[in-house]
Structures are given as structure tokens and as C-alpha cells.
Amino acid sequence: MSEKNNNDPSRHTTGWVARDSDGYLALFTGDKPVREVEYSGGVWLEPDDMDGRVAGIPVGMFPSLTWHDEPLAVEITLKPINL
């Protein structure tokens, strides 16, 4: 990860977003996920550990991304917030 600038506490990294065949939208931070259909019916998994999803994200994000598309490369920004 790299800092945007010295005054910005945000941290940036890259990852992938992929949509499973059931519409579930997942975020990955490792290698580009691979399509798995033999055992699951249609999910994306990280190639190394086959269980590398970081998180589900709202299914309404990236509405044009479908199961038939390749995973989408994304920039991920993590920024502290006050709750």
C-alpha cells in the first residue's frame, strides 16, 4: 500500500471485484480470482487458497458486472473515520 500524500491518512491498494452466478458481489485483495463451477455452481475464488474473499459488497455496486464477465480490477481506499 502507498500513501496518497503526507497529509492524507488514506491508504490505497488494488484488488478485484467479481460477481458470482447467484449475484453475490465479492471483493478480493490477492491474485486475480478464478471462476469455479465444478463444485459450487458458480463462484469466484482466489487461486492460491481457494477461500480468499475479503468481503461481500452491496450487490447494487457495479451493476454492469455479471457472472460472465472477468473480475474487475479496482483501487481500494481505506480511510479512518470518526464514529
Contact map, one row per residue, 1 for C-alpha under 8 A:
11100000001110000000000000000000000000000000000000000000000000000000000000000000000
11110000001110000000000000000000000000000000000000000000000000000000000000000000000
11111101111100000000000000000000000000000000000000000000000000000000000000000000000
01111101111100000000000000000000000000000000000000000000000000000000000000000000000
00111111100000000000000000000000000000000000000000000000000000000000000000000000000
00111111100000000000000000000000000000000000000000000000000000000000000000000000000
00001111100000000000000000000000000000000000000000000000000000000000000000000000000
00111111110000000000000000000000000000000000000000000000000000000000000000000000000
00111111111000000000000000000000000000000000000000000000000000000000000000000011000
00110001111100000000000000000000000000000000000000000000000000000000000000001111000
11110000111110000000000000000000000000000000000000000000000000000000000000001110000
11110000011111000000000000000000000000000000000000000000000000000000000000111100000
11000000001111100000000000000000000000000000000000000000000000000000000000111000000
00000000000111110000000000001000000000000000000000000000000000000000000011110000000
00000000000011111000000000111111000000000000000000000000000000000000000011110000000
00000000000001111100000000111001100000000000000000000000000000000000001111000000000
00000000000000111110000011110000000000000000000000000000000000000000001111000000000
00000000000000011111000011100000100000000001000000000000000000001110011100000000000
00000000000000001111111111000000000000000011000000000000000000001110001000000000000
00000000000000000111111111000000000000000111000000000000000000000110000000000000000
00000000000000000011111100000000000000001110000000000000000000000110000000000000000
00000000000000000011111100000000000000000100000000000000000000000000000000000000000
00000000000000000011111110000000000000000000000000000000001000000110000000000000000
00000000000000000011111111000000000000000000000000000001001000000000000000000000000
00000000000000001111001111100000000000000000000000000001111000000000000000000000000
00000000000000001111000111110000000000000000000000001111100000000000000000000000000
00000000000000111100000011111000000000000000000000001111100000000000000000000000000
00000000000000111000000001111111100000000000010000011110000000000000000000000000000
00000000000001110000000000111110000000000000000000001100000000000000000000000000000
00000000000000100000000000011111100000000000010000010000000000000000000000000000000
00000000000000100000000000011111100000000000011100000000000000000000000000000000000
00000000000000110000000000010111110000000000011000000000000000000000001000000000000
00000000000000010100000000010111111000000001111000000000000000000000001000000000000
00000000000000000000000000000001111100000001111000000000000000000000000000000000000
00000000000000000000000000000000111110000111100000000000000000000000000000000000000
00000000000000000000000000000000011111111111100000000000000000000000000000000000000
00000000000000000000000000000000001111111110000000000000000000000000000000000000000
00000000000000000000000000000000000111111100000000000000000000000000000000000000000
00000000000000000000000000000000000111111000000000000000000000000000000000000000000
00000000000000000000000000000000000111111110000000000000000000000000000000000000000
00000000000000000000100000000000000111111110000000000000000000000000000000000000000
00000000000000000001110000000000001111011111000000000000000000000010000000000000000
00000000000000000011100000000000001110011111100000000000000000000000000000000000000
00000000000000000111000000000000111100000111110000000000000000000000000000000000000
00000000000000000000000000000000111100000011111001111000000000000000000000000000000
00000000000000000000000000010111110000000001111111111000000000000000000000000000000
00000000000000000000000000000011110000000000111111000000000000000000000000000000000
00000000000000000000000000000010000000000000011111000000000000000000000000000000000
00000000000000000000000000000000000000000000011111110000000000000000000000000000000
00000000000000000000000000000000000000000000111111110000000000000000000000000000000
00000000000000000000000000000000000000000000110011111000000000000000000000000000000
00000000000000000000000000010100000000000000110011111100000000000000000000000000000
00000000000000000000000001111000000000000000110000111111000000000000000000000000000
00000000000000000000000001111000000000000000000000011111000000000000000000000000000
00000000000000000000000001110000000000000000000000001111100000000000000000000000000
00000000000000000000000111100000000000000000000000001111110000000000000000000000000
00000000000000000000000011100000000000000000000000000011111010000000000000000000000
00000000000000000000000010000000000000000000000000000001111110000000000000000000000
00000000000000000000001110000000000000000000000000000000111111100000000000000000000
00000000000000000000000000000000000000000000000000000000011111100000000000000000000
00000000000000000000000000000000000000000000000000000000111111100000000000000000000
00000000000000000000000000000000000000000000000000000000001111111000000000000000000
00000000000000000000000000000000000000000000000000000000001111111100000000000000000
00000000000000000000000000000000000000000000000000000000000001111100000000000000000
00000000000000000110000000000000000000000000000000000000000001111110100100000000000
00000000000000000111101000000000000000000000000000000000000000111111100000000000000
00000000000000000111101000000000000000000100000000000000000000001111110000000000000
00000000000000000000000000000000000000000000000000000000000000000111110000000000000
00000000000000000000000000000000000000000000000000000000000000001111111000000000000
00000000000000000100000000000000000000000000000000000000000000000011111100000000000
00000000000000011110000000000001100000000000000000000000000000000000111110000000000
00000000000000011100000000000000000000000000000000000000000000001000011111000000000
00000000000001111000000000000000000000000000000000000000000000000000001111100000000
00000000000001111000000000000000000000000000000000000000000000000000000111110000000
00000000000111100000000000000000000000000000000000000000000000000000000011111000000
00000000000111100000000000000000000000000000000000000000000000000000000001111100000
00000000011110000000000000000000000000000000000000000000000000000000000000111110000
00000000011100000000000000000000000000000000000000000000000000000000000000011111000
00000000111000000000000000000000000000000000000000000000000000000000000000001111100
00000000110000000000000000000000000000000000000000000000000000000000000000000111110
00000000000000000000000000000000000000000000000000000000000000000000000000000011111
00000000000000000000000000000000000000000000000000000000000000000000000000000001111
00000000000000000000000000000000000000000000000000000000000000000000000000000000111
